[in-house]
């Protein structure tokens, strides 16, 4: 089998050679970004609501598995009889919120892809103003707010914060945006957290060990076997290779694979290109659940979905960390 497009694209040696120079040029921008972030934290006065607020965040720019983790934790809290709902910013959506996501009425153009995905399995809200969103949820009777992302947003007081780390690529090159993938230095981000969720296989990063915070292990697991027959995979998520690896591990016969940027809005040109790849290989198109909701409705039936879920190695340890909040949130 030929090397997939996924691995062969974008490997221009001259681009790799220029990377150190580019990082050097971006260093002052990273300093300015970090100064602004620290100033925002220092000046913030977080607003507190009466219901528990649990943040599922990270210290890198996407690709760690926050959304499946938020979905899994919401399900565990709901199973205890507490009305739990996620709160997302609604990245890429035109609605500012606060509002409860309705899969029958909203599209990703309205609320963003991740809230729409979360609304398919439970209660999900959006609010660009996180504090305003939490107040609206509280008024609507929500018993526990699960912030999907927001560790770097100080507007809403959190009762418990999980930092999700990808074990295969914990902190990238160790630099802050835009020089690297970090939203803030790993040490400071972990210092403000209450626990770490390490996704996938790999050693516990030194920064997580040094933080002294509890570390929970979890993994993304397919909800079923890969579809039979040849497949052309595509994904616009933080780390598309995670999707490809999961699909391979489930037995997928991948003939080609194409990565896109996180939250990529698929154009007619993109879809024509993908369909031509599939036709050439006698294959079917397959993508992630998050990508599927961004496809035009008339295209969705022609594209297979490969859903995954977050599974904790020690669910009892997760419950023990959340137990004090459950007592507070129980009706």
N, C-alpha and C positions, 0 to 999 in steps of 0.2 A: 504493500500500500504506500502510495506517495505521501510525503510529509504534508500534514494538513496546512491549509492556508493560515490557520490560527497560529501555528508555530513559525511559519516561514515569512509572514508579513512583517514589515517594519524592522528588518535586521540589517540595515545599512551600516557597514563598518565605520564609515565616516561620521555618522551620527553618534556612534558609541565613542569614537575618539574625541568628539567635541563636548561630551558630557561633563568632564571636570571643569572645563572653561565656563560652561553654562552655569554650573553650580556656583562657581566663584562669583559670577556676575549677579546671581540671585541672592547672595548672602546678605547684602544691605536690605533687600526687600523682606527677607525672613526676619531680620532684626526689627524692622518697622512693624511687621505683622505681630510679632511676639510682644513688642512694647504696647501696641494697641490692645491686644488681648488681655494682658496683665492689668492694664489701666481699667478696662471694662470690668474685670473681676473685682478690683479694689473699690470701684465706685458703686457697685451694684448693691441694692437693698432687696434681697429676694423676698417675694411675697409668699406667705404660707396659707394653705387652705386646710380645712378641717379633716379631709380624707387623706389617707396615705398616698404619697407620691414616690414611685419607684422608677428610677432612671436606668435605662439600658443604653449605655453610651460607649464611646471608644476614644482613643487618642490619635487615631489615624483617620485619613479621609476615605472612609468607605471600605467595603470588601471584607468585613470581619464576621458577618452573620448576625448583626444586631436584630434585624426584623424577625427572622425565625426564632431567635431567643425570646424576643418580646412576646411573640405569639405563644410560645411554649409556657412562659411564666404566667401569662394571662390565663391560659387554660388551667394551670394548677391552682391559681387563686379562685377562679370561677368554680372549680370543682369543690371548693370548700364553702360554697354558698354565698360568696361575695361577688357583687356585680363589679367586675373589673373591665376597664376599657383602655385602649391605647390612645395616646395623644401624640400626633406627629405634626411637624411644621407644614406638611403638604408641599414639599419641594416640587417645583415645576407646575403646580396647579394654579389656576387663576382665582380661586376662592380664598379669601383671607381667613374665613372662619371667625369665631368658632362655630363649628357645625358638626353634626353626627353624619358620618359617611353612609350613604345609601347606595348599594351596588346596583340597584334597579334604576337609579336616577342619575348618579354621578359617573363621570368617566375620569380617566387619568388627567385629562385636560383641565378638569375642575379641581381635583383634590390631590393629584400626584399618584404615582404608581404604588408606592409602599402602603399608604393608607387604604387604597382600594383593595390591595392584596390582603391586608389585615382584616378588612371588613368582610371578607368572604368567609372567615372562620370565627368571627366574634364581633364585639362592639368596638368601633374605631371612630375617633374624632380627629379633626385637624384644627389648628389655630396658630397663625404666625406669631401672635402674642401668646406665649405659653401660659402665662399667669391668667390671662383672660380666658383661655381655653379651659384651664383647670377649674376656674370659677363656674363656667357654664356647665361643665360636667358634674361638678358638685351640686349645682342647682337642679340638674336633671335627675339626680339620685344615684349617680355613679359612686361606688363604694371604695374604689382603688384606682388611681391613675397610673398607667404604665407609660412613661415617656419613651417613645421610640426615638432615640438620639436625644441630644440636649445636655450632654455632660459639660459642654463649654458655654451653655446658656444659663446665666446666673439669675434670670428674672423670677424663676419659680423655685421655692425651697424644696429640696428633696429629702425624703426620710431615709432612703436607702439608694445607693448607686452601685450598679455593676458596670465594670469596664470590660468590654469584650475584646479579646486579643486573638488574632489568627496565629496559631502555633507555627504555621509554615512560613509566615512573613510578619513577625511581630511588629517591628517599627521601621521597616524599610531601611533607608540609608542613615536613619537616626537624626535627620534634619527636619526642621519645621518648614511648613509651607511658605513659599512655593519651591524652596530648595529641596524639600523632601516631602513625604506624605504625612508628617506629624502635625496635628492641630495645635499641639503644645508639647513641651518636653515630657517624655514618658514619666519621669519621676514626679513631676508636679501633678500630672493627671491622675496617677495612681494614688498620690497622697490624699486627694479629695474623694477617692472612692471608698466603698465599704467592702467590696469583694471583687475578685477577678474571675471571669469566665474564659477559659482557654479553649478555643475551638480547634478540633483536629489533633493530629499527631505531631509531636515535637516536644522538646524540653521546655520546662517553665522558664521564661526569660529572666535574666538576672535582675532586671528592674522590678519584676513582679515579686521575686523572692525577697529582695531588699525592702520592698514596701511593707512586708509583714502582713499583708491582707490575705484572707482565705482565698484559695484558688480552687475553683470548680472546673471539672473537665466536661466538655460536651462535644458533640460532633453533629454534622449534617448527615442525615440518613434519608435515602430515597424512600418514598412511601409505597413503592412497588417496583417490579422489575423494569428494566429498560424495554421499550418497544422492540419487537422483532424487525429484522430487515435493516438494510443500509440507511444511515442517517446523515443529514447535514445539520450540524449544531451551530447555533448562534446565540450570543448573549451580550447584553449591555449592562453589566453589573460592575461592582468595584473591582473584583478579581475574576474575570471570565474563566480563567483556567480552573478555578474551583468547580465550576459547573461541568466543564469538560472532564475533569478527573472523576467526579461523582458518576457521571454518565458512563464512563469507561468501566469504573469499578462495578457498576450494575449490569455489565455485559453489553453495553451499547456498541453496535457496529458503526463506528464513526468514520465516514469517508472524507469529510471535510468539516472545518469549523472556523467560524468568523467572529472575532471580538469587536465590540463597539464600546464607546465610552459609557460610563454609568448614567442611567436615566435617558439613554439615547432615544430621541423621537424618530421612529422609523418612517422614512420617506418612500414614495413610490419607486424611486431609483434603487434604494436599499432592497426593497422587496423583490423587484425584478431581478436584481443581481443574485439574491438568495435562491429564488425559484429556478433560475438558469443553472446554478450550481447543482441543485437537487435533481434537475432534469438530466444534466450531464452524467451524474453518478447513479441515476435510477433510484434515487433515495427520497426519503420524506424529511421535511424540515422539522426540527425540534428545538425548543427553547425553554427558558425558565418561566416559572409562574409570574414573576415580576415583569419579565419582558412581554409575556403574552397579553397582559392587560394594556400594554401600550400599542398593540397592533390594531389596525382598523377592524371594526366588527365583521366586515365581509371577508377578511383574511383569516381571522381567528380559527374558524373551523378547519382550515387547511394546514394548520401548524400544530404539531404535537406539543404537549406540555410534560416536563419532567419535574414534578414537585418534590421538594425535600422538606424535612422537619428537623428541628433541633432536639437532640436526645441527650439528656444528662446521664453521666456515668453513675452519679450518686444523687438521685433525686431527693433522698431523705436529708442530705446535707443542705440542699437548696431550701427545702421546707423549714429546716431548723433556723436558717438565716432569716427567713421571712415570717416565722411564727409570731414575733412580737407585733408585727404590722397586721397580721391576720386578726389578732384579737381586737385591735383597734378598729379594723374595717368591718368586722362582723356586724350584721344588722341587729 
